[in-house]
Amino acid sequence: MLNLFDPRTDFMHRPLRRLFDTEMLPWTSNFAWLTGREDNTMFTLPVGRGWTDEALNLRVVMPAVGDKDFTVTVKGNQLSIRGERKLPDDFGREGDVYYTLPYGHFEKLIELPAGLNLDQMECKLHHGVLDIHIPFTEAVKTRTVPVIAEKEAAFAAA
């Protein structure tokens, strides 16, 4: 039986490792964070989206990032989250540190749909999660339209 994780089967292992290292990890542009070096590492943040009858809700996972380490801005219909996750001080000897969490600068640009009330947007950071709540404008909220029953003869005459 072929074991894809056995280094002896390198003819399969190397291409798979390359695929996962480059194609499957879109949140980083280089892998300096694996060695603990401070380079210009740039990564993006995972975002969840949810709709209610009243608002659009976004959840951005950003562990080890404080409220002073990032900014949220809106320009037109584009929401931008930019900041930096800093390496911890005195975590280990230089050359002996291994991180699986990417460190460095991050940026996430989110195209917002029309019909949102951006003036009432709220952002709350808790336990490494940024929740963004953007209510709909009154014009796009779901509303019930009353139906008026008339006699059937009114349409027959037309």
C-alpha positions in Angstrom: 0.0 0.0 0.0 1.3 3.5 -0.9 1.7 5.8 2.1 1.6 9.4 0.9 3.3 10.6 4.1 6.2 8.2 3.9 9.4 10.1 2.9 10.5 7.1 0.9 7.7 7.8 -1.5 9.2 11.2 -2.4 7.9 11.0 -6.0 4.4 11.6 -4.5 5.4 13.4 -1.4 7.2 16.4 -2.9 4.5 17.5 -5.4 1.8 17.2 -2.7 3.9 19.1 -0.2 4.5 21.8 -2.8 0.8 22.0 -3.6 -0.1 22.4 0.1 2.7 24.9 0.7 1.8 27.2 -2.2 -1.7 26.7 -3.5 -3.6 25.6 -0.4 -2.3 28.4 1.9 -3.5 31.6 0.3 -3.3 33.6 3.5 0.5 34.2 3.2 2.8 35.3 0.5 5.9 33.8 1.9 6.8 31.5 4.7 9.3 33.4 6.7 7.0 33.1 9.7 7.8 29.4 9.8 11.4 30.2 10.8 10.5 33.1 13.1 12.3 35.7 11.0 10.9 39.1 10.8 10.4 39.7 7.1 7.7 41.5 5.2 5.3 38.6 5.6 1.8 39.5 4.5 -1.2 37.3 5.1 -5.0 37.6 5.0 -7.5 36.8 7.6 -10.4 34.3 7.4 -13.8 35.9 7.3 -17.2 34.5 7.9 -20.4 36.1 6.6 -24.0 35.8 7.7 -27.2 37.6 6.8 -30.2 38.3 9.0 -33.4 40.1 8.2 -31.9 43.3 9.7 -28.1 43.2 8.9 -25.0 41.8 7.4 -22.7 40.2 10.0 -19.0 39.6 9.4 -16.7 37.6 11.7 -12.9 38.0 11.3 -10.7 35.5 13.1 -7.6 37.4 14.3 -5.9 35.7 17.3 -3.0 37.5 19.1 -4.1 40.9 17.6 -5.0 43.7 20.0 -7.4 46.6 19.3 -4.5 49.0 18.8 -2.8 46.7 16.2 -5.3 47.2 13.4 -7.7 49.6 11.7 -11.1 49.2 10.0 -11.9 51.7 7.3 -14.7 52.0 4.7 -14.3 53.8 1.4 -17.3 53.6 -1.0 -18.4 50.0 -0.8 -15.1 48.5 0.2 -14.3 47.6 3.8 -10.6 47.3 4.7 -9.0 45.7 7.7 -5.3 46.4 8.0 -2.8 45.8 10.8 0.0 43.7 12.1 0.4 40.7 14.3 3.6 41.2 16.1 6.0 38.4 17.1 6.1 37.8 20.9 9.1 39.0 22.7 11.4 36.5 24.5 9.5 33.5 23.2 12.6 31.4 22.5 16.2 31.6 21.4 16.9 32.9 18.0 16.8 30.1 15.5 15.0 27.8 17.9 11.5 29.3 17.4 8.8 27.7 15.2 5.4 29.3 14.6 2.4 27.9 12.9 0.5 31.1 13.4 1.6 33.7 10.7 3.0 36.9 12.0 3.5 40.2 10.2 1.3 42.6 8.3 -2.2 41.6 7.2 -4.9 43.1 5.0 -8.4 42.0 4.2 -10.5 43.9 1.6 -14.2 43.1 1.5 -16.5 44.3 -1.2 -19.8 45.3 0.5 -23.2 45.1 -1.3 -25.4 48.1 -1.8 -28.1 48.8 0.7 -26.1 48.8 3.9 -26.2 51.6 6.5 -22.4 52.1 6.9 -23.0 55.0 9.4 -24.4 52.5 11.9 -21.7 49.9 11.5 -20.4 48.4 14.7 -17.1 46.5 15.3 -16.4 44.5 18.5 -13.2 42.6 19.3 -13.5 39.8 21.7 -11.2 36.8 22.4 -9.4 37.2 19.1 -12.5 37.5 17.0 -13.7 40.8 15.3 -17.4 40.9 14.8 -18.7 43.5 12.4 -22.5 44.3 12.3 -23.7 46.4 9.4 -27.5 47.1 9.4 -29.5 47.3 6.1 -31.0 50.6 5.1 -34.8 50.9 5.4 -35.2 50.7 1.6 -33.8 47.2 1.3 -35.3 45.6 4.5 -37.8 42.9 4.0 -41.3 44.2 4.6 -44.8 42.7 4.2 -47.0 44.3 1.6 -50.7 44.2 2.5 -53.0 42.6 -0.1 -56.4 44.3 -0.7 -59.2 42.0 -1.8 -61.6 43.4 -4.3 -64.4 41.9 -6.3 -63.4 39.8 -9.3 -65.6 41.9 -11.5 -63.2 44.9 -11.3 -60.6 43.1 -13.4 -63.1 41.6 -15.8 -64.3 45.0 -16.9 -60.9 46.1 -17.9 
